Amino acid sequence: MTQRNTGFGRRRKAINVLAAVLASVVARDGVVWVAQGLDRFLEGDLYPVADPVATARRLDGHTQHVYDALRLFDAELADNWPGGGVEADGSGCYYRGFSNLSKQLSDSPPSVPGVVDVDSEWALEGVSPTQAKAVLRRARGELGRQGWKVTSYEESKFRNELSMRPPGTDDTVAAEAYPGDRLMVRAYAECARYPSGTPMGAYGAPELQSQQAPLQLRR
């Protein structure tokens, strides 16, 4: 009887020690979790780091996939399309978090240094509204079979537009019909911080390689 009680006491003591250790770990991790949450609340989510040249190359590839899916091989590239080309721009990459609230509420919110978004855009000409409606429908089906996710789609008298997300990325790729028988294709990547040592252009934005897509129409 005494031996049984002694064994039970030892097990009880071991359980108490284990419980104390677990409580200590939970308390410590809880403090860390609260501190991390507070920092995130004050400063906001950190912008990811991404090489803008690699991002632009990836976006260019997305638009090439869209061109291939559209199958508009008789259409021409609209050389005078406003906003055409590939660009890295930080004007829309704002400060985050509660500690930067005054900056966010400013009439002219400042952008975060060293952070840019990247987009690649071009347009085709000679695409009638009826043709645009048909090819967007076809592209939606073909790219969907390749794993692209439709984020928005409109087919109406007033607007024909398709937005999709390629698999494995957070990029957005859109195609939209415009007046004058033109069809715009644009790929966009959210704001990201570019690495130190990134080559910069004359206007203070990262240098990007020339746009390649659609390869079939570049001369």
C-alpha positions as CSV (number, residue, x, y, z in Angstrom):
1,M,0.0,0.0,0.0
2,T,2.8,2.4,0.8
3,Q,4.7,1.5,-2.3
4,R,1.5,2.1,-4.4
5,N,1.1,5.5,-2.8
6,T,4.7,6.4,-3.4
7,G,4.4,5.5,-7.1
8,F,1.3,7.5,-7.5
9,G,2.9,10.5,-5.9
10,R,5.8,10.3,-8.2
11,R,3.5,10.2,-11.2
12,R,1.5,13.1,-9.9
13,K,4.7,15.1,-9.4
14,A,5.9,14.3,-12.9
15,I,2.5,15.4,-14.3
16,N,2.7,18.7,-12.3
17,V,6.2,19.4,-13.7
18,L,5.0,18.7,-17.2
19,A,2.0,21.0,-16.8
20,A,4.2,23.8,-15.4
21,V,6.6,23.5,-18.4
22,L,3.7,23.5,-20.9
23,A,2.1,26.5,-19.1
24,S,5.5,28.4,-19.4
25,V,5.7,27.6,-23.1
26,V,2.2,28.8,-23.7
27,A,2.7,32.0,-21.7
28,R,5.9,32.7,-23.5
29,D,4.5,32.0,-27.0
30,G,1.4,34.0,-26.1
31,V,3.5,37.1,-25.3
32,V,5.3,36.7,-28.6
33,W,2.1,36.3,-30.5
34,V,0.6,39.4,-28.8
35,A,3.7,41.4,-29.6
36,Q,3.7,40.3,-33.2
37,G,0.0,41.1,-33.5
38,L,0.6,44.6,-32.0
39,D,3.5,45.3,-34.4
40,R,1.4,44.2,-37.3
41,F,-1.5,46.4,-36.2
42,L,0.8,49.4,-35.8
43,E,3.0,49.0,-38.9
44,G,0.8,46.9,-41.2
45,D,1.8,43.9,-43.3
46,L,5.3,44.1,-44.7
47,Y,5.5,44.4,-48.4
48,P,7.0,41.2,-50.0
49,V,10.4,41.5,-51.7
50,A,10.4,40.8,-55.4
51,D,12.8,41.5,-58.3
52,P,10.8,43.9,-60.7
53,V,12.7,42.6,-63.7
54,A,11.6,39.0,-63.0
55,T,8.1,40.2,-62.2
56,A,7.9,42.0,-65.5
57,R,9.1,39.0,-67.4
58,R,6.5,36.8,-65.7
59,L,3.7,39.3,-66.5
60,D,4.9,39.5,-70.1
61,G,4.6,35.7,-70.3
62,H,1.0,35.9,-68.9
63,T,-0.1,38.3,-71.7
64,Q,1.5,36.0,-74.2
65,H,-0.6,33.1,-72.9
66,V,-3.7,35.3,-73.3
67,Y,-2.8,36.3,-76.8
68,D,-2.4,32.6,-77.8
69,A,-5.8,31.8,-76.2
70,L,-7.5,34.7,-78.0
71,R,-6.4,33.4,-81.4
72,L,-6.7,36.8,-83.0
73,F,-4.0,36.2,-85.5
74,D,-5.4,38.6,-88.0
75,A,-5.4,41.6,-85.6
76,E,-2.6,44.1,-85.5
77,L,-0.8,45.6,-82.5
78,A,-2.0,49.0,-81.6
79,D,1.2,51.0,-81.6
80,N,-0.3,54.2,-80.2
81,W,-2.1,52.5,-77.3
82,P,-1.9,54.9,-74.2
83,G,-0.4,53.1,-71.3
84,G,1.1,50.4,-73.4
85,G,4.4,48.8,-72.4
86,V,5.9,47.5,-69.2
87,E,6.2,49.7,-66.1
88,A,7.2,49.7,-62.5
89,D,5.5,52.5,-60.5
90,G,5.5,53.2,-56.8
91,S,2.9,56.0,-56.7
92,G,0.1,53.6,-55.6
93,C,2.1,51.8,-52.9
94,Y,1.1,53.4,-49.6
95,Y,2.1,53.1,-46.0
96,R,0.1,50.6,-43.9
97,G,-0.8,50.2,-40.3
98,F,-2.4,52.3,-37.6
99,S,0.8,54.3,-36.8
100,N,0.7,55.6,-40.4
101,L,-2.9,56.6,-40.3
102,S,-2.2,60.3,-40.8
103,K,-0.3,59.5,-44.0
104,Q,-3.1,57.3,-45.2
105,L,-5.7,60.0,-44.6
106,S,-3.7,62.7,-46.3
107,D,-5.1,64.3,-49.4
108,S,-1.9,63.2,-51.2
109,P,-0.8,60.0,-49.4
110,P,2.9,59.5,-49.7
111,S,4.2,56.3,-51.3
112,V,6.7,53.9,-49.5
113,P,10.2,54.3,-50.8
114,G,11.6,51.2,-52.5
115,V,8.2,49.7,-53.2
116,V,6.6,49.4,-56.7
117,D,3.9,47.6,-58.5
118,V,4.6,46.3,-62.0
119,D,2.3,46.0,-65.0
120,S,2.5,45.0,-68.7
121,E,0.0,46.2,-71.2
122,W,-0.7,46.3,-74.9
123,A,-3.7,46.3,-77.2
124,L,-4.8,44.9,-80.5
125,E,-6.7,46.8,-83.1
126,G,-9.2,45.6,-85.7
127,V,-11.2,43.6,-83.2
128,S,-15.0,44.3,-83.5
129,P,-17.2,44.1,-80.4
130,T,-18.9,41.0,-81.7
131,Q,-15.5,39.4,-82.3
132,A,-14.2,40.5,-78.9
133,K,-17.2,38.9,-77.1
134,A,-16.5,35.6,-78.8
135,V,-12.7,35.5,-78.3
136,L,-13.0,36.5,-74.6
137,R,-15.5,33.6,-74.1
138,R,-13.1,31.2,-75.8
139,A,-10.1,32.5,-73.8
140,R,-12.0,32.1,-70.6
141,G,-12.6,28.4,-71.4
142,E,-9.2,27.6,-72.7
143,L,-7.3,29.3,-69.9
144,G,-9.6,27.9,-67.3
145,R,-8.7,24.4,-68.5
146,Q,-5.1,25.4,-67.9
147,G,-5.8,26.2,-64.2
148,W,-6.4,29.9,-64.5
149,K,-9.1,31.2,-62.1
150,V,-11.7,33.7,-63.3
151,T,-12.0,36.7,-61.0
152,S,-14.4,38.7,-63.1
153,Y,-16.3,38.3,-66.4
154,E,-18.8,40.6,-68.1
155,E,-20.4,40.0,-71.4
156,S,-23.0,42.7,-72.3
157,K,-24.0,45.4,-74.7
158,F,-21.9,47.9,-72.8
159,R,-18.8,46.0,-71.7
160,N,-16.9,42.9,-72.6
161,E,-14.2,42.1,-70.0
162,L,-12.4,39.1,-68.6
163,S,-10.1,39.1,-65.5
164,M,-8.2,35.9,-64.5
165,R,-5.5,34.8,-62.1
166,P,-2.8,32.4,-63.4
167,P,-2.1,29.3,-61.3
168,G,0.5,29.7,-58.6
169,T,0.5,33.5,-58.5
170,D,-1.4,36.5,-57.1
171,D,-1.1,38.3,-60.5
172,T,-4.1,39.7,-62.2
173,V,-4.5,39.4,-66.0
174,A,-7.3,41.3,-67.8
175,A,-8.6,41.6,-71.4
176,E,-11.2,44.2,-72.3
177,A,-12.8,45.5,-75.4
178,Y,-12.6,49.2,-76.0
179,P,-14.2,51.6,-78.6
180,G,-12.6,51.8,-81.9
181,D,-12.4,48.0,-82.3
182,R,-9.5,47.6,-79.9
183,L,-8.9,44.9,-77.3
184,M,-6.6,45.6,-74.3
185,V,-4.6,43.0,-72.5
186,R,-2.9,43.9,-69.2
187,A,-1.1,41.9,-66.5
188,Y,-0.6,43.4,-63.1
189,A,1.4,42.5,-60.0
190,E,0.8,44.0,-56.5
191,C,3.2,46.3,-54.7
192,A,6.5,44.7,-53.6
193,R,9.8,46.0,-52.3
194,Y,12.6,45.7,-54.8
195,P,16.0,44.3,-53.6
196,S,18.9,46.7,-52.8
197,G,21.2,47.1,-55.8
198,T,18.3,47.0,-58.3
199,P,19.3,49.1,-61.4
200,M,17.3,52.3,-61.6
201,G,16.2,54.3,-64.6
202,A,16.4,58.0,-65.3
203,Y,13.1,58.7,-63.6
204,G,13.8,56.9,-60.4
205,A,12.0,53.7,-61.2
206,P,13.6,50.3,-61.6
207,E,14.8,49.5,-65.1
208,L,12.8,46.9,-66.9
209,Q,13.5,44.9,-70.1
210,S,11.5,45.7,-73.2
211,Q,8.1,44.2,-73.7
212,Q,8.1,41.0,-75.8
213,A,4.5,39.8,-76.0
214,P,2.8,39.2,-78.2
215,L,5.9,37.7,-79.9
216,Q,4.0,37.1,-83.2
217,L,3.4,40.8,-83.6
218,R,6.7,42.3,-82.5
219,R,9.0,43.6,-85.2
